[in-house]
Amino acid sequence: METPQDNPQAQERLIGDLRLVIENAEELLKNTDQYTSVLYQNARAKLARALDAANEELERFEDAQLSRMMEATRQANERFADQTGEARVLRAFH
């Protein structure tokens, strides 16, 4: 079974989905600031904590994705003995 970690497109889609959820939750927090009841404030506090955790996880995902991309680039440069940036770009288009 293929996991998102094995599929770069799935990883990008998951990161995009997580970004969208975070943006929507942040918008919800902004739009419910006027509600002052204890129930709303408790719910907003829980959502704010969940958003903090989601942002940390998103940052971790993005860092891991960037590390994988950099490692793949390094390996390709070694494999093809690219000496210049121009050689790397030209290889990318062949």
N, C-alpha and C positions, 0 to 999 in steps of 0.2 A: 504494500500500500504506500502510495506516495504521500509524503507529509509536506506541509508548507515550507519546511526547512530545505527540502529537496528541490523545490520548484520556485525559482526567483520571481516568476510572474505572480504566483500565489502570495509570496511574501510581500511584494509591492502592493497587491490588492488589499491584504490584511492591514498593512501600514496605512494605506489610504482610508480604509474603513475606520480604523481606530482614530485617525485624525478627524474624520467627519463626526464621529460620536463625541469626541472631546469638544469640537467646535459647537455642536448642538447643545451639549450639556453646559458649556460656558455661557451660551446665549440664554439658556433657561435660567441659570443663576442670575444673570443680569436682569432678566425680565420679571423675576419674582422677588426682587429686593424690597419692594414696597409692602410685601406681606410680613407682618410683624408678629403673628401669633407664634406661640412656642412650638406648635406642631410644624409650621412652615420652617421656622428657624432651625429646628432639629433636622428636618429633611434636607434643608439647604446645607447644613454643616456636614451631613453624611455625604451628600453629593460632592461637596468641595473636597473632602478627604479622598473620595473615589477618583475625582479628577486629578488630584495630585499624584495618586498611585498610577493612574493611566498615563499621565504625562511622563512619569519616570520610566514606565514600561516602554512607551513609544520611543523615548530617547535611547533606551537600551537596544531596542529593535533596530533603530536607525544606525546606531554605532556598530552593531554586529553586521548589518548589511554593508556598511561602508568598509569595514575590515575585510569582509569576504571579497568585495569588489577590488580592493587594493591588493589583496593576496593573489587573486586571479590575474590581475594585470601584471604583477611582478613575475608570476609563473610564465605567463605568455611572453613577456619580454625576455626572460631567460631562455625559453624554449626556442624562440625565433631569433635570438641574438640581436634584438633591435638595439642599435647604437644611438639613434637620435629619435627625437619626438616625431620628426617627419616620417621616419621608417615605421613607427607605430601607427601613425594616422593612415599611411598608405596601406599597411597590412589590414587595417580595419575595413577598408573599402574593397578588398579583393575577395 
